[in-house]
Amino acid sequence: MYGTKGYQICYDKSLTELVSYQISFSTGETTIMQIAGRDDLGIIHGLLYIIREFSGVDPFWVLGRYFTG
């Protein structure tokens, strides 16, 4: 498990279902959102969907600004 400040990226090898990767957003001990995907591309797709649907921002613009500084 990796993460900082309440954001966690988990990989659970014991899962037998299609969900293998999960990102959990929490405040303290309360989980407020989970994104689950079959693979790392599924997680990225989920994050892009959330950015587009809930913020109204083009996700590729957001990612471009993040990676180019």
N, C-alpha and C positions, 0 to 999 in steps of 0.2 A: 504494500500500500504506500502510495506517495501522496503528499499534499501539504499545504500550508494554510494557515488561518481559516480552518474549517472547510477547505476544499480538498477532497480526496479523490484520487484515481485508484481504483481497485481492480486487481485481476485475480479471479478465483478459479484455480485449477480444478477444484472439486465439482464445479457446475457441470451437469450433464445436459442441461437445457441449451437452447441456442444462445442465451445470454452469457457472454464470457467477460465482457468489460463493463464497468459501471463507474460513473462519476456521481458522487453524493455531495450536495450542498447542504451545510448544516449551520445552525447557530447554537453553539453550546452542544447540548445533547439531543436537540430536536432536528431531525432531517426535514428540510423544507422542499427539496427537489432531488430526484434521482434520474439520471440518464443512463440507460442500459443499451448495449449493442452487442451483436454477435462477434464483431471484430473491431479493430481500431478505426477502420473507415466508417463503421456504423456510429461510433461515438462522435467522430467529426461531423457526420451528416446530422446527427441529433443536435449538436451545438449550433451548427449553421441554421438549422430550422428554428431553434429557439431565438437566435439573434434576429432573424428575419421576421418571425411572427410576433414577437413580444416587444421588440424595440423599434421596429419599422425601419431599421438601418440595413443597407445592403451588406451582407456578411463578408463579401470579398473585399469591400472597401475597408472594413474594420480590420480584417486579417492583414491586408496590405499595409496599413498604417502601423500595425503592431510589429511586423517583421522588417519594415524598412526604416523605422525609427522616426 
